[in-house]
Amino acid sequence: MKHCCHRFPILSQEMELSADPKKKKSSILIVGVTGRLGFELANASLEASHPTYCLVRSTSFSDPEKSRKLQILIDSGAIILEGSLHDEGSLIEAIKQVKVVICAVNSKQVLDQKPLISAITKAGCIERFIPSEFGLDPDKTHISDMDQGFYSRKAEIRRLVEAQAIPYTFISCNFFMSYLLPSLVQPGLKAPPRDKITIFGNGNVKGVFMKETDVAKFTISTMEDPRTLNKVLYLRPQGNMYSMNELAEIWEGKIGKKLEKIYVMEENLLKKIKETPYPDNMEMVFIYAAFVKGFQTCFQVEECGGVEGSMLYPNLKYTTISQYLDTLI
């Protein structure tokens, strides 16, 4: 299904384009700030001088780690609002105080965004909504039912946002560097291999990794940018897009040693995925999607109507895969 890019008034975009660049920064409500990405989004929002509101459950303050994060955000100027995705009154009250809503709940809570979307519709004041995606594009990731609905749930939220005519930006950042890359894409390992490496597929399909702090910076950069309104923002910078063969070569250069390469072709990987019970097989499912089927990089961003972050914001610095691997030597 095509994105409904013309469902919103063109006039508002023209007004944004001609607006004073010194205008007041958009106020932002972030849901899920005690999570890893949500916390980085809140930090990036505050650093960019956006009035930043954080919706948190009252129980968050009794959790030491969550409480610590909240105190850091409060000290940096964030405004904490108590509420939850299952309390419509608190949602609408919070939403009415801002222009932008960003949701960063974890993948298991993706469908819990439905009440949030309903509240955004009722509040009627939101100029941009960024739902919790932050991974592979669910409209381009077709792996039947082996992902237990992981991507179909995200696609369902997209369709709901479009159906409610809510202005949006979808963020497709592919993999976080904290996932799979610490082991050099070796399921079950916690550090990169030093002797032999398993390569999935032919090893030539490129995948993408982004550091959470960088994903947050790119996301916040879209706030007043009309070029990203009702678009998918893809993060595929050249320094973060490598095949498994290339990752192995980079790592070999860093440790000064050749690795024995064991190739697991598509048929054998699929067999292993089917033999391994859920959720233990999900790492292999994600590897299959990215490094065998190429769902992160098998399409041209511009041709599908999306925009690429490092092209839009060339001055925004980010951590490259090579730089990240330096920390693992």
C-alpha positions in Angstrom: 0.0 0.0 0.0 1.3 3.4 -0.9 1.7 6.0 1.8 -0.9 8.7 1.8 1.5 11.6 1.1 -1.2 14.1 -0.2 -3.7 13.6 2.6 -2.5 16.6 4.5 -2.8 20.3 3.6 0.1 21.4 1.3 -0.3 24.9 2.7 1.1 24.0 6.1 4.2 22.6 4.4 4.7 25.8 2.4 4.2 27.9 5.6 7.0 25.8 7.3 9.3 26.3 4.3 8.9 30.1 4.5 8.9 30.3 8.3 11.5 32.1 10.3 14.4 29.7 11.1 14.6 31.3 14.5 11.0 30.4 15.4 10.3 28.6 18.6 11.3 24.9 18.6 8.4 22.4 18.5 7.4 20.9 21.9 7.8 17.1 22.0 6.2 14.4 24.0 8.2 11.2 24.2 6.6 7.9 25.3 9.1 5.2 26.6 11.9 7.4 27.9 13.1 4.8 30.4 14.1 2.5 27.5 17.5 2.6 25.8 16.3 4.4 22.7 13.6 6.5 24.4 16.2 7.9 26.8 18.5 8.9 23.9 15.6 10.5 22.1 14.8 12.6 25.2 18.5 13.6 25.5 18.7 14.5 21.9 15.5 16.6 22.1 16.8 18.5 25.1 20.2 19.1 23.5 18.3 20.5 20.5 16.5 22.9 22.8 13.0 21.4 22.2 10.6 21.7 25.2 10.6 18.0 26.1 7.8 16.2 27.9 8.2 12.6 29.1 5.1 10.4 29.7 5.9 7.9 32.4 4.0 5.5 34.6 4.1 6.3 38.3 5.7 2.9 39.0 8.8 4.0 37.1 10.0 6.0 40.0 10.2 2.9 42.2 12.6 1.2 39.8 16.2 2.3 40.6 17.5 2.3 37.0 14.4 4.0 35.6 14.4 6.5 38.4 18.1 7.3 37.7 17.3 8.0 34.0 14.4 10.2 34.9 16.4 12.2 37.3 19.1 12.8 34.6 16.3 14.0 32.2 14.7 16.2 34.9 18.1 17.8 35.7 18.5 18.5 32.0 15.1 20.3 31.8 12.6 17.6 30.9 9.1 17.8 32.1 7.8 14.5 33.5 4.1 13.8 33.1 2.5 10.8 34.8 0.3 8.6 32.6 0.2 5.5 30.5 -0.9 4.2 27.1 -3.9 2.6 28.8 -5.2 5.8 30.4 -6.8 7.9 27.7 -7.4 10.9 30.0 -3.7 11.2 30.8 -2.7 10.7 27.2 -5.0 13.4 25.8 -3.9 15.8 28.6 -0.3 15.2 27.8 -0.7 15.4 24.0 -2.5 18.7 24.2 0.7 20.3 25.6 2.8 19.5 22.6 3.1 19.6 18.8 5.0 16.4 18.3 4.7 12.9 19.7 7.4 10.3 19.6 6.8 6.7 20.8 9.7 4.5 21.7 8.0 1.5 23.4 9.6 -1.9 22.8 8.6 -4.2 20.0 6.4 -6.3 22.3 4.2 -3.2 23.0 3.8 -2.0 19.4 0.1 -2.6 19.3 -0.3 -0.8 22.6 0.2 2.4 20.5 -3.4 2.1 19.3 -4.8 4.0 22.3 -2.1 6.7 21.7 -3.2 7.1 18.0 -6.8 7.4 19.1 -5.8 10.0 21.7 -3.8 11.9 19.1 -6.8 12.0 16.8 -9.1 13.2 19.6 -6.6 15.9 20.7 -6.4 17.2 17.1 -3.2 19.3 17.7 -0.3 17.1 16.7 1.8 18.3 13.7 3.9 15.1 13.6 3.8 11.6 15.1 6.8 9.2 15.1 5.6 5.7 16.0 7.8 3.1 17.5 9.4 1.4 14.5 13.2 2.1 14.5 14.2 -1.1 12.6 13.7 -2.6 9.2 10.9 -1.1 7.1 8.0 -3.4 7.8 6.5 -2.7 4.4 9.6 -4.1 2.7 10.4 -7.0 5.0 8.6 -10.1 3.8 9.5 -13.2 5.7 6.0 -14.9 5.9 5.1 -15.9 9.4 8.6 -16.9 10.7 8.9 -13.6 12.6 5.7 -14.3 14.8 4.1 -11.1 13.5 7.0 -8.8 14.4 6.8 -6.8 11.2 3.1 -7.2 10.5 2.3 -5.5 13.8 4.5 -2.5 12.9 2.8 -2.4 9.4 -0.6 -2.4 11.1 0.3 0.7 13.1 1.5 2.4 9.9 -1.9 1.7 8.2 -3.7 3.0 11.3 -1.7 6.2 11.4 -2.4 6.8 7.6 -6.1 6.0 8.0 -6.4 8.5 10.8 -4.7 11.2 8.6 -2.1 11.9 11.3 1.0 13.7 10.0 3.9 11.3 10.4 7.5 10.4 10.0 8.4 6.7 10.1 12.0 6.0 11.1 13.7 3.0 9.5 17.1 2.8 11.1 17.6 -0.9 10.5 19.8 -2.6 13.3 21.0 -1.0 16.4 24.8 -1.4 17.0 24.1 -2.9 20.4 22.3 -5.8 18.6 24.2 -8.5 16.7 27.2 -6.3 15.9 29.0 -6.9 19.3 29.4 -10.6 18.1 30.0 -9.7 14.5 26.6 -11.3 13.6 27.3 -14.6 15.4 24.2 -15.9 17.2 24.9 -16.9 20.7 28.3 -15.1 21.0 28.8 -12.0 23.1 32.1 -10.9 21.5 33.5 -11.0 18.0 35.2 -14.3 17.0 39.0 -14.5 16.9 39.4 -17.8 15.0 36.5 -18.7 12.8 33.3 -16.8 11.6 30.0 -18.1 10.3 28.9 -16.2 7.2 25.2 -16.4 6.3 24.2 -16.7 2.7 26.9 -15.8 0.2 28.2 -13.0 2.4 27.7 -10.3 -0.1 24.4 -8.8 1.0 24.7 -5.6 2.9 23.2 -4.9 6.2 23.0 -1.6 8.2 23.9 -0.8 11.9 23.3 2.5 13.7 24.2 3.6 17.2 21.1 4.5 19.3 22.5 7.9 20.1 22.8 8.6 16.4 19.3 7.3 15.6 18.0 9.8 18.2 19.9 12.7 16.7 18.7 12.0 13.2 15.1 11.5 14.5 15.1 14.9 16.3 16.6 16.6 13.2 13.4 15.8 11.4 11.1 17.8 13.7 10.7 21.0 11.7 11.9 19.6 8.4 9.0 19.6 5.8 11.1 17.2 3.6 10.5 14.4 6.1 6.7 15.0 6.7 4.6 12.0 5.7 7.8 10.2 4.6 9.9 7.2 5.7 13.3 8.4 7.0 15.9 5.7 6.2 19.3 5.6 7.9 21.8 4.0 5.5 25.0 6.0 5.7 27.9 4.5 3.7 30.1 3.9 6.7 27.4 1.8 8.4 26.4 -0.4 5.4 28.5 -3.6 5.0 28.1 -7.2 4.0 29.2 -10.1 6.2 32.2 -10.7 4.1 33.1 -7.0 4.5 32.5 -7.1 8.2 34.9 -10.1 8.5 37.5 -8.3 6.4 37.3 -5.2 8.6 37.6 -7.3 11.8 40.5 -9.3 10.3 42.3 -6.0 9.6 41.8 -4.8 13.2 43.0 -8.0 14.9 45.7 -8.7 12.4 44.6 -12.3 11.8 42.6 -14.2 9.1 39.5 -15.9 10.2 38.3 -19.3 9.0 35.0 -18.7 7.2 32.1 -21.2 7.4 29.3 -20.4 5.0 25.7 -21.3 5.9 23.5 -21.0 2.8 19.9 -19.9 2.8 18.4 -23.4 2.8 20.4 -24.5 5.9 19.7 -21.3 7.7 15.9 -21.7 7.1 16.1 -25.3 8.4 17.9 -24.1 11.5 15.3 -21.4 12.1 12.5 -23.9 11.8 14.2 -26.4 14.2 14.9 -23.7 16.8 11.9 -22.8 19.0 10.6 -19.2 19.2 12.0 -16.8 20.6 15.4 -18.4 20.5 15.4 -18.4 16.7 14.7 -14.6 16.3 18.4 -13.6 15.9 18.6 -16.0 13.0 15.3 -14.6 11.6 16.7 -11.1 11.6 20.0 -12.2 10.1 18.0 -14.0 7.4 16.0 -10.8 6.7 19.0 -8.5 6.5 22.0 -10.5 5.3 20.3 -13.2 3.1 17.2 -11.5 1.7 18.7 -8.0 1.8 15.5 -6.3 3.1 17.6 -3.4 4.6 19.3 -2.4 1.3 17.6 -4.1 -1.7 15.8 -1.0 -2.7 16.5 2.6 -3.7 15.3 5.0 -1.0 14.4 7.8 -3.5 12.5 5.4 -5.8 10.1 4.4 -3.1 9.4 7.9 -2.0 11.6 7.9 1.1 14.5 10.1 2.3 17.9 9.1 3.6 19.1 10.7 6.8 22.8 11.2 6.0 21.9 12.8 2.7 19.5 15.2 4.3 21.8 16.1 7.2 25.4 15.7 5.9 26.8 17.7 8.8 25.4 15.3 11.4 28.2 13.2 12.8 27.6 9.5 13.5 29.5 6.5 14.7 30.7 4.2 11.9 30.8 0.5 12.1 34.6 0.6 11.9 34.7 3.1 14.9 32.4 0.9 16.9 34.5 -2.3 16.2 37.5 -0.4 17.5 35.9 -0.5 20.9 35.7 -4.3 20.8 39.4 -5.1 20.1 
